[in-house]
Amino acid sequence: MKKLALTCIGKDKPGIVAKVSEVLFKAGCSIEGSRMSLLQGEFTIILIFTLFEEKNYHFLKRELKRVEYEMDIEIIIREIDPEEYIEVQKVPKKTFVINVYGADKPGIVFNVTNLLFINNINIIDLFTDVIESEGKKLYIMSITVDGSNISSIEFLKERIEKICKDMGLEVSVEEIEEVEM
C-alpha cells in the first residue's frame, strides 16, 4: 500500500478529471482528498490517494503518461512518506476567513501571507482571482487560516488591516463557527 499525491495542470478541456480518475480506478486506487479548479483557462488538480496493490504501480504510471499525452497535460506523482501522512486531518478549533479586494497590484499575496507566516498562522486554503467589476479589474483573495495561534480576532484584524490599508485594499476578517460532526 502506498499513499501518493498527484498534481496535474493543463489547458482546460472536457475529460481531464474523467481520464485521470479512470486510471486511478482501474489501478485500484482510492481518492481520499482533492482540489480541482479552473484558473484563467488552465485546469488544475491536486489529490491524495491510496494505491492498495504495489503491483499496480507501473500500470498506474504508464496509464497516467498515456493520459498526459492524450489530453496534453502535465501530471506529477509523489509518494507520501507514511510518517508525514495525516490519516484524518484534524479540523482546527478556530478558523478565520480573510477576504481582501481592491485594485490589482504586485505584492498582495506576498504581503498578506508573509504577515501570516511571521505570526505563525497556517493557511488552510487560499483563493485569488481578478474579476471585472463596473468596467474595472478587481483583485480578490480569500484565505482560510487555522486560528490556533491567534489570540483574538482583533489581533488578526489589526495586523491585516494595516497591511491592506498601506496597499489601498479593502479587507474583512471573520471567525468561522466550529462545525460539530
SVG drawing of the C-alpha trace seen along z (x, -y; Angstrom):
<svg xmlns="http://www.w3.org/2000/svg" viewBox="-22 -53 31 60">
<polyline fill="none" stroke="black" stroke-width="0.4" points="0.0,0.0 1.3,-3.5 0.0,-6.9 0.5,-9.2 0.0,-12.8 -0.9,-13.7 -0.8,-17.2 -2.0,-17.9 -2.2,-21.1 -3.1,-21.8 -5.3,-23.8 -8.9,-23.3 -10.9,-20.8 -13.7,-18.3 -12.5,-14.9 -9.4,-15.7 -11.0,-14.6 -12.7,-11.6 -9.5,-10.3 -7.3,-10.8 -9.9,-9.3 -10.4,-6.4 -6.7,-5.4 -6.8,-5.6 -10.0,-3.5 -8.5,-0.8 -5.3,-0.7 -7.4,0.0 -6.8,-3.4 -8.9,-5.3 -9.0,-9.1 -9.1,-10.5 -9.0,-14.2 -8.9,-16.5 -9.0,-20.1 -9.7,-20.8 -10.1,-24.2 -10.1,-26.3 -7.6,-29.1 -7.7,-31.5 -8.0,-28.7 -5.7,-26.3 -7.3,-23.3 -5.5,-22.1 -5.8,-19.0 -4.2,-18.1 -5.3,-14.9 -4.2,-12.4 -4.9,-8.8 -4.0,-5.3 -2.6,-2.6 -3.6,0.6 -1.7,3.1 2.1,2.3 2.0,4.5 -0.3,1.9 2.2,-1.0 3.8,-0.5 0.4,-0.3 -0.7,-3.5 2.4,-5.4 2.2,-4.1 -1.5,-4.9 -1.1,-8.4 1.7,-9.0 -0.8,-8.0 -3.4,-10.4 -0.8,-13.2 -0.1,-12.7 -3.8,-12.3 -5.0,-15.3 -1.9,-17.5 -1.5,-17.9 1.3,-17.5 0.9,-15.0 3.3,-14.6 3.1,-11.8 4.9,-11.9 5.0,-9.2 4.0,-10.4 6.1,-9.1 3.8,-7.2 5.2,-9.3 4.2,-12.6 0.7,-11.5 -2.1,-12.6 -4.8,-9.9 -7.7,-12.2 -6.9,-15.9 -7.7,-17.5 -10.1,-20.4 -8.8,-23.4 -11.0,-24.5 -10.8,-28.1 -10.6,-29.2 -10.7,-32.6 -11.5,-33.8 -9.7,-36.8 -11.1,-38.5 -9.0,-41.1 -10.1,-43.1 -9.1,-46.1 -7.0,-47.2 -4.7,-44.5 -1.0,-45.2 2.1,-43.2 2.7,-42.1 -0.8,-41.5 -0.3,-37.7 3.2,-38.1 2.4,-40.9 -0.6,-39.2 0.8,-35.7 4.2,-36.9 2.3,-38.6 0.6,-35.3 3.9,-33.4 5.6,-35.9 2.8,-35.4 3.0,-31.5 -0.5,-31.4 -1.1,-28.4 -3.0,-28.8 -5.7,-26.1 -7.0,-27.4 -6.2,-30.4 -8.1,-31.6 -7.3,-34.5 -8.8,-35.9 -9.1,-39.0 -12.7,-39.8 -14.4,-42.6 -16.5,-44.9 -18.1,-48.1 -15.7,-48.1 -12.6,-47.8 -10.4,-44.9 -10.8,-43.9 -8.4,-41.6 -10.0,-39.3 -8.3,-37.0 -9.9,-34.7 -7.7,-32.9 -8.9,-30.4 -6.4,-30.2 -6.0,-27.9 -6.8,-30.1 -5.0,-28.0 -2.2,-30.6 -4.4,-33.7 -5.2,-35.2 -8.2,-37.2 -10.0,-38.3 -8.9,-41.9 -5.2,-40.7 -5.6,-39.4 -7.7,-42.3 -5.4,-44.9 -2.4,-43.5 -4.1,-42.6 -6.0,-45.9 -2.7,-47.9 -1.0,-46.0 -4.1,-46.2 -4.6,-50.0 -1.0,-50.6 -1.7,-48.9 -5.1,-50.6 -7.1,-47.4 -10.3,-46.6 -10.3,-43.7 -12.7,-41.7 -11.8,-39.1 -14.4,-36.7 -14.2,-33.9 -15.9,-30.7 -18.1,-28.9 -16.9,-25.4 -18.9,-22.7 -20.0,-19.7 -19.9,-16.4"/>
</svg>
